[in-house]
Amino acid sequence: MRKRVLFFALTALTIVGLVLAACTPSQTTTAPTQPPQTGGEETPAQSEPTQPPEPTQPPQPAEKVTIRLTTWAGAGEAAELQQILDRINAENTDFQIVHEPAPDDYYTKVQTTLAGGTAADLIWLSQEWIANLASKGALLDITDYLKNDTSPAAQLDDYFPDVLKTAAYEGRYYGLPWIAQPVVLYYNKALFDAAGLAYPDESWTWDTFKEAAKTLTKDLDGDGRNDQWGFTLNGWPPPQMFIWQAGGEVISDDLKSCPVDSPEAIQALEFYQELIYSDVYAPPQATIQEQGFGEMFKAGKIAMFMGGAADDLDRVEGLNVGVAPVPAGPAGRATFAWTASTVIAAQTKNPELAYKALVQLTEGIHGWKIVPPRKSLATAEAI
């Protein structure tokens, strides 16, 4: 009996213990913040495998804006100009200048593209075209750009004033002059030597010039037709140069009349007419068109050629060429100073970059083969 009671008592205590254990809150064991040490070595922590980071692409450079440049440069001059453009393009990350030379019928193409809205951003223009196109709104006014620009080529007071005037219209500026060259007389020394003539110099007059041109015109193959001439002209050199040499004028000082019917102007034009339409001095116009104006001089078929000082005719390979002043007329010696500028078409879609390209191009050309129209660069030391 006592054993049965003890059994039931123990059983009851066991049940009570289980009940109390079930009612007691469970204890949470916190994992150690550091891995346990075993044998003095650290056990690496286990972690989820990580994916390698995606490779980052380098930022793509912004595409350069193309600034188109149209000029009358022939193949040789275009190749020289391209060297300047290559340097500019290599130094700039925001634009590149692409050259579109158009040596044939140049001004017809310029006017057509301006009218059609397809003009290049930068355009070469000679002095007589700038005011006319600026007055029609075809050119970009760069006056305000120049005021805020410290670049050497943008300093207007460094340009010779009379040259700078050709790039202006009504007090505003539409381009930067890159060349101002006088007309000079190139002559083939070998042809003079063969004819036994003295080379041209400052003592030459119209009469001296005509006599030499006639002597240097020859029928070399005996077929009854001349194939070497003393001189050549085709509207160039400009007739007004001879009018000035005769003491005349093309436009009056007050800009109200055109005195081309004055005795001086008539004398000059008669002299010009005699030269251009006489086979004893110069080749027929059809021959010039067939063989090329300057090309005939380079080929040794023309003894004297009036060209710009930057035409490089004294550097033609295989020719021994001299340079002299143009002959003096009845009233003295006068020459024609030919000037050209680079302008920006008003229709450009990138005026700021076109202006930036204009200034750098002008600076580059001023270090080219020509004497630049800037006071600081037209010195013996700079040349």
C-alpha positions as CSV (number, residue, x, y, z in Angstrom):
1,M,0.0,0.0,0.0
2,R,2.8,2.4,0.9
3,K,4.5,1.6,-2.3
4,R,1.4,2.4,-4.4
5,V,1.0,5.8,-2.6
6,L,4.6,6.7,-3.2
7,F,4.3,5.8,-6.8
8,F,1.2,8.0,-7.2
9,A,3.0,10.8,-5.4
10,L,6.0,10.7,-7.6
11,T,3.8,10.5,-10.7
12,A,1.9,13.6,-9.6
13,L,5.1,15.5,-8.9
14,T,6.4,14.6,-12.4
15,I,3.2,15.8,-14.0
16,V,3.3,19.1,-12.1
17,G,6.9,19.6,-13.1
18,L,6.1,19.0,-16.8
19,V,3.2,21.5,-16.5
20,L,5.4,24.1,-14.9
21,A,8.1,23.6,-17.5
22,A,5.6,24.1,-20.3
23,C,4.4,27.3,-18.7
24,T,7.9,28.8,-18.3
25,P,9.1,31.2,-21.1
26,S,11.8,29.7,-23.3
27,Q,15.3,31.2,-23.2
28,T,16.9,32.4,-26.5
29,T,20.6,31.7,-27.0
30,T,22.4,34.6,-28.8
31,A,25.1,33.6,-31.3
32,P,28.5,34.9,-30.6
33,T,29.5,38.0,-32.4
34,Q,33.0,36.6,-33.0
35,P,33.7,33.1,-34.3
36,P,35.0,30.7,-31.6
37,Q,38.7,30.2,-31.4
38,T,40.0,26.7,-31.9
39,G,43.6,25.9,-31.6
40,G,44.6,29.6,-31.8
41,E,43.3,29.9,-35.4
42,E,40.3,32.0,-36.5
43,T,37.6,30.1,-38.2
44,P,36.3,32.0,-41.2
45,A,32.8,33.2,-41.0
46,Q,30.3,31.7,-43.3
47,S,28.6,34.1,-45.7
48,E,26.4,33.9,-48.7
49,P,28.4,33.9,-52.1
50,T,28.4,37.3,-53.8
51,Q,28.2,38.0,-57.5
52,P,31.1,40.0,-59.1
53,P,30.2,43.6,-59.9
54,E,29.0,44.4,-63.4
55,P,31.9,46.0,-65.4
56,T,31.3,49.7,-65.8
57,Q,31.5,51.2,-69.3
58,P,33.8,54.3,-69.7
59,P,31.8,57.5,-70.5
60,Q,31.6,57.9,-74.2
61,P,33.1,61.2,-75.5
62,A,30.7,63.6,-77.0
63,E,30.5,63.5,-80.7
64,K,32.3,66.4,-82.4
65,V,30.1,69.0,-84.2
66,T,31.1,69.3,-87.8
67,I,31.9,72.8,-89.0
68,R,32.0,73.0,-92.8
69,L,34.4,75.3,-94.6
70,T,34.2,76.2,-98.3
71,T,37.0,77.8,-100.2
72,W,38.3,78.3,-103.7
73,A,41.5,76.4,-102.9
74,G,42.9,74.2,-105.7
75,A,44.3,70.8,-105.1
76,G,47.8,71.9,-104.0
77,E,46.6,74.8,-101.8
78,A,43.9,72.6,-100.3
79,A,46.5,70.0,-99.3
80,E,48.5,72.7,-97.5
81,L,45.4,74.1,-95.8
82,Q,44.4,70.6,-94.6
83,Q,47.6,70.4,-92.5
84,I,46.3,73.5,-90.6
85,L,42.9,71.9,-90.2
86,D,44.3,68.7,-88.9
87,R,46.1,70.5,-86.1
88,I,43.0,72.4,-85.2
89,N,40.9,69.3,-85.2
90,A,43.3,67.4,-83.0
91,E,43.3,70.2,-80.4
92,N,39.6,70.5,-80.1
93,T,37.1,68.0,-78.6
94,D,33.9,69.9,-79.4
95,F,34.2,70.5,-83.1
96,Q,36.0,69.5,-86.3
97,I,36.4,71.5,-89.5
98,V,35.7,69.7,-92.7
99,H,37.0,71.4,-95.9
100,E,34.8,71.5,-99.0
101,P,37.0,73.2,-101.7
102,A,35.2,74.5,-104.8
103,P,37.7,76.0,-107.1
104,D,35.5,76.0,-110.2
105,D,32.7,78.7,-110.5
106,Y,33.2,79.4,-106.8
107,Y,30.9,82.4,-106.2
108,T,28.0,80.9,-108.2
109,K,28.2,77.9,-105.8
110,V,28.4,80.2,-102.7
111,Q,25.3,82.2,-103.8
112,T,23.4,79.1,-104.7
113,T,24.0,77.4,-101.3
114,L,23.3,80.6,-99.4
115,A,20.0,81.0,-101.2
116,G,19.1,77.3,-100.8
117,G,19.9,77.1,-97.1
118,T,22.8,74.6,-97.6
119,A,25.8,76.9,-97.2
120,A,28.9,75.9,-95.3
121,D,29.4,77.4,-91.8
122,L,32.6,79.1,-92.8
123,I,33.2,80.7,-96.2
124,W,36.1,82.5,-97.9
125,L,35.0,85.8,-99.4
126,S,37.0,88.4,-101.2
127,Q,36.6,92.0,-100.3
128,E,33.9,93.0,-102.9
129,W,31.5,90.4,-101.6
130,I,31.3,91.0,-97.9
131,A,29.3,94.2,-97.6
132,N,26.8,93.1,-100.3
133,L,26.0,89.7,-98.5
134,A,26.1,91.3,-95.1
135,S,23.5,93.9,-96.2
136,K,21.2,91.0,-97.2
137,G,21.5,89.3,-93.9
138,A,23.4,86.3,-95.3
139,L,26.4,86.7,-92.9
140,L,26.6,86.4,-89.2
141,D,27.5,89.5,-87.3
142,I,30.5,88.6,-85.0
143,T,31.0,92.0,-83.5
144,D,29.8,91.0,-80.0
145,Y,31.7,87.7,-80.1
146,L,34.9,89.7,-80.8
147,K,34.4,92.1,-77.9
148,N,34.6,89.3,-75.3
149,D,37.4,87.3,-77.0
150,T,41.1,87.6,-75.9
151,S,42.5,85.4,-78.6
152,P,45.2,87.1,-80.6
153,A,43.4,86.7,-83.9
154,A,40.3,88.4,-82.4
155,Q,42.2,91.6,-81.5
156,L,40.9,94.1,-84.1
157,D,43.4,96.8,-83.3
158,D,46.1,94.5,-84.4
159,Y,44.8,94.4,-88.0
160,F,45.8,97.1,-90.5
161,P,42.8,99.5,-90.6
162,D,42.3,99.5,-94.3
163,V,42.3,95.8,-94.5
164,L,39.9,95.4,-91.6
165,K,37.4,97.8,-93.3
166,T,36.8,95.2,-96.0
167,A,35.3,92.8,-93.3
168,A,32.9,95.4,-92.0
169,Y,29.5,96.8,-92.9
170,E,27.9,99.8,-91.3
171,G,30.2,99.6,-88.3
172,R,29.7,95.9,-87.6
173,Y,32.1,93.0,-88.4
174,Y,31.3,90.0,-90.4
175,G,34.6,88.2,-90.8
176,L,38.3,88.2,-90.1
177,P,40.8,89.0,-92.9
178,W,43.3,86.3,-93.5
179,I,45.1,87.7,-96.5
180,A,46.0,91.1,-98.0
181,Q,48.3,90.9,-100.9
182,P,49.4,93.4,-103.6
183,V,49.6,92.5,-107.2
184,V,53.2,92.0,-108.3
185,L,54.9,91.0,-111.6
186,Y,56.2,87.5,-111.8
187,Y,58.6,86.8,-114.7
188,N,60.3,83.7,-116.2
189,K,64.0,84.4,-116.1
190,A,64.8,81.7,-118.7
191,L,62.6,83.3,-121.3
192,F,64.0,86.7,-120.7
193,D,67.6,85.3,-120.9
194,A,66.7,83.6,-124.2
195,A,65.4,86.8,-125.6
196,G,68.3,88.8,-124.4
197,L,66.1,91.1,-122.3
198,A,66.9,92.8,-119.0
199,Y,64.7,91.7,-116.1
200,P,61.8,94.0,-115.0
201,D,62.6,96.5,-112.3
202,E,61.2,99.7,-110.8
203,S,62.1,101.8,-113.9
204,W,59.6,99.9,-116.1
205,T,56.7,101.9,-117.5
206,W,53.7,100.8,-119.7
207,D,55.8,101.3,-122.8
208,T,58.8,99.3,-121.5
209,F,56.3,96.5,-120.5
210,K,54.6,96.4,-123.9
211,E,57.9,96.3,-125.8
212,A,59.1,93.4,-123.7
213,A,55.8,91.5,-124.0
214,K,55.9,91.8,-127.8
215,T,59.5,90.6,-128.0
216,L,58.7,87.6,-125.7
217,T,55.8,86.5,-127.8
218,K,57.0,83.8,-130.3
219,D,56.0,81.1,-132.8
220,L,58.4,78.4,-131.5
221,D,57.5,75.6,-133.9
222,G,57.2,77.7,-137.1
223,D,53.5,76.8,-137.8
224,G,52.5,80.4,-138.1
225,R,50.8,80.5,-134.7
226,N,52.2,81.9,-131.5
227,D,52.8,79.3,-128.7
228,Q,54.7,81.5,-126.3
229,W,53.5,84.9,-125.1
230,G,54.9,87.8,-123.2
231,F,51.9,88.4,-120.9
232,T,48.4,87.1,-120.1
233,L,45.2,88.6,-118.7
234,N,41.6,87.6,-118.6
235,G,39.9,90.2,-116.5
236,W,42.7,89.7,-114.0
237,P,44.6,91.8,-113.2
238,P,41.7,94.1,-112.4
239,P,41.3,97.0,-114.9
240,Q,40.9,99.6,-112.1
241,M,44.6,99.1,-111.3
242,F,45.5,100.5,-114.7
243,I,43.0,103.3,-114.2
244,W,44.7,104.3,-111.0
245,Q,48.1,104.2,-112.8
246,A,46.7,106.6,-115.4
247,G,45.5,109.0,-112.7
248,G,41.8,108.1,-112.9
249,E,39.3,106.7,-110.5
250,V,36.5,104.2,-110.5
251,I,34.4,105.6,-107.7
252,S,34.4,109.3,-106.7
253,D,35.4,110.2,-103.2
254,D,31.8,111.1,-102.2
255,L,30.6,107.7,-103.5
256,K,28.1,109.4,-105.8
257,S,29.6,108.9,-109.2
258,C,31.6,106.5,-111.3
259,P,34.0,108.5,-113.5
260,V,35.0,105.7,-115.8
261,D,34.5,108.0,-118.8
262,S,37.2,110.4,-117.7
263,P,40.2,110.8,-120.1
264,E,42.5,109.0,-117.6
265,A,40.1,106.0,-117.3
266,I,39.6,105.8,-121.1
267,Q,43.4,105.9,-121.6
268,A,43.9,103.0,-119.1
269,L,41.1,100.9,-120.6
270,E,42.4,101.3,-124.1
271,F,45.8,100.1,-122.9
272,Y,44.2,97.1,-121.3
273,Q,42.1,96.4,-124.4
274,E,45.2,96.4,-126.6
275,L,46.9,93.9,-124.4
276,I,44.0,91.5,-123.9
277,Y,42.8,91.4,-127.5
278,S,46.2,91.3,-129.3
279,D,47.9,88.0,-130.0
280,V,51.3,89.8,-130.2
281,Y,51.2,90.4,-126.4
282,A,48.9,87.8,-124.8
283,P,47.2,84.5,-125.8
284,P,43.6,84.5,-127.0
285,Q,40.9,84.0,-124.4
286,A,40.0,80.6,-125.9
287,T,43.5,79.4,-125.4
288,I,43.6,80.6,-121.8
289,Q,40.3,78.8,-121.1
290,E,41.6,75.6,-122.7
291,Q,45.0,75.5,-121.0
292,G,44.4,77.4,-117.8
293,F,45.3,80.9,-116.8
294,G,48.0,80.4,-114.2
295,E,48.8,76.9,-115.6
296,M,50.2,78.4,-118.8
297,F,52.7,80.4,-116.8
298,K,53.7,77.4,-114.8
299,A,54.2,75.5,-118.1
300,G,56.7,78.0,-119.3
301,K,54.4,79.4,-122.0
302,I,54.0,82.9,-120.5
303,A,56.9,85.2,-119.8
304,M,55.2,87.6,-117.4
305,F,52.2,87.1,-115.1
306,M,50.6,89.6,-112.7
307,G,49.5,87.8,-109.6
308,G,49.1,88.1,-105.9
309,A,52.2,88.2,-103.7
310,A,51.0,85.0,-102.1
311,D,50.5,83.1,-105.3
312,D,53.8,81.3,-104.9
313,L,54.6,81.5,-108.6
314,D,58.2,82.2,-107.6
315,R,58.3,78.7,-106.1
316,V,57.2,76.6,-109.1
317,E,59.4,73.6,-109.4
318,G,61.5,73.6,-112.5
319,L,61.0,77.4,-113.2
320,N,63.4,80.2,-112.4
321,V,61.0,83.0,-111.5
322,G,61.7,86.5,-110.4
323,V,59.4,89.1,-108.8
324,A,59.2,92.8,-109.6
325,P,56.8,95.7,-109.0
326,V,54.1,96.2,-111.6
327,P,55.0,98.8,-114.3
328,A,54.2,102.5,-113.7
329,G,51.6,104.2,-115.7
330,P,51.4,107.9,-116.9
331,A,50.5,109.1,-113.4
332,G,52.8,106.8,-111.5
333,R,52.9,103.3,-109.9
334,A,49.7,101.9,-108.3
335,T,48.8,98.3,-107.5
336,F,45.7,96.5,-106.4
337,A,45.7,95.1,-102.8
338,W,43.5,92.0,-102.9
339,T,42.0,91.1,-99.5
340,A,40.0,88.2,-98.4
341,S,38.3,87.2,-95.2
342,T,36.7,84.1,-93.6
343,V,33.0,84.7,-92.7
344,I,30.3,82.8,-91.0
345,A,27.0,82.1,-92.8
346,A,24.0,83.5,-90.8
347,Q,22.2,80.2,-91.3
348,T,24.8,78.2,-89.4
349,K,23.2,75.9,-86.8
350,N,26.2,76.3,-84.4
351,P,27.1,80.0,-84.3
352,E,29.3,79.7,-81.1
353,L,31.3,76.8,-82.4
354,A,31.5,78.3,-85.8
355,Y,32.9,81.5,-84.3
356,K,35.4,79.5,-82.2
357,A,36.5,77.6,-85.4
358,L,36.8,80.9,-87.3
359,V,39.2,82.4,-84.8
360,Q,41.4,79.3,-84.6
361,L,41.4,78.9,-88.4
362,T,42.4,82.6,-88.9
363,E,45.2,82.2,-86.4
364,G,46.4,79.1,-88.2
365,I,46.3,80.7,-91.7
366,H,48.2,83.7,-90.3
367,G,51.1,81.4,-89.7
368,W,50.9,79.9,-93.2
369,K,52.8,80.9,-96.3
370,I,51.6,84.5,-96.4
371,V,52.4,87.7,-94.6
372,P,49.4,88.1,-92.4
373,P,47.4,91.4,-92.3
374,R,48.3,92.0,-88.6
375,K,50.7,94.6,-87.3
376,S,52.3,92.2,-84.8
377,L,53.0,89.6,-87.4
378,A,54.0,91.6,-90.4
379,T,57.5,92.4,-89.1
380,A,60.9,91.1,-90.2
381,E,61.3,89.4,-86.8
382,A,57.9,87.6,-87.1
383,I,58.4,86.6,-90.7
